[in-house]
């Protein structure tokens, strides 16, 4: 089940047909509400995180040693037209105002930040496609030649970069098991 889920959350190489992207995103829609920790091939010990655990609009997004903190957990939200958004768990209650999404407001400065989630903000939309069962590339819906790049070094700023298929652009999605209630 976990292997199948990870495969369905993948994203494809740029040359794939739009219908493949739409099919992948439609499957992702079934997984809305689940959380993932995101690492890269370049540095699998470091996860997508919020700088200094400062969970507010405008906070910079970096890589950090995996600690499974709330700021390292991202909820996949289906946005339609093949796009998804990544909602940070530290301030994430589905359907409630104040959620913060990964955002790429300026592709030329590159640094990704948290911003208040908006279904209509293209800077928060990323197009998923399958690479393999566990690995993905997330392409910006607004800046189609740019993808999320986690950088090769620990504590790197997370940026939008031109697609090169570098290991730092090939992302690993690790499903986070939901907490269970006892009693």
C-alpha positions, 0 to 999 in steps of 0.5 A: 500500500505504501509503495503504491501510494508513493508511486501515485504521488510521483511526477513525470519527466518534462516530455510526458504527455499532459494526459499522463500528468493529469492522470497522476494528479487525479490519483494524487487527489485520492491521497489528499490529507496525507502528509509526506516528508520530502528529501532529495537524491542529493541529500536524503538525510535532509528534508524540506523544512521551514527556516528556524521553525518560523511558521508565518507567511514569508518564512523561508524554506530550507533543507534541514536534518530529518527530525520529523517535526511538524515543519517538515511534514507537508500535506498534498492538496489537489488543486485541479488541472493536474496541479498540487500544493504542499501545505505545511503541517505546522499550521495546517487544518484542512479548510481552515483559514491561515494554512501556509503553502510552499510558494515560489513568488519569484523564479529569478530570486529562487528562494521558496517561502511559505505564504497563505494558501490560495487555490488561485495563487499559481506560485503555490501550484506544482505539477506532479509526474512519475519518474519512478515508484518513490521519486518525483520532480515538482515543476512549477505551474506558473514557471513551467521551465522551473522545478523545486530544487533542494540543493546539494548541501545541508541547510540549503535554501530551497529554490526554483531552478531550471530543470536539469534532472540534478539529484537535488531536483529528484525528490523522495516522498516519505509517507508519514503515518498518521497518529493513532488514538489509544483507548 
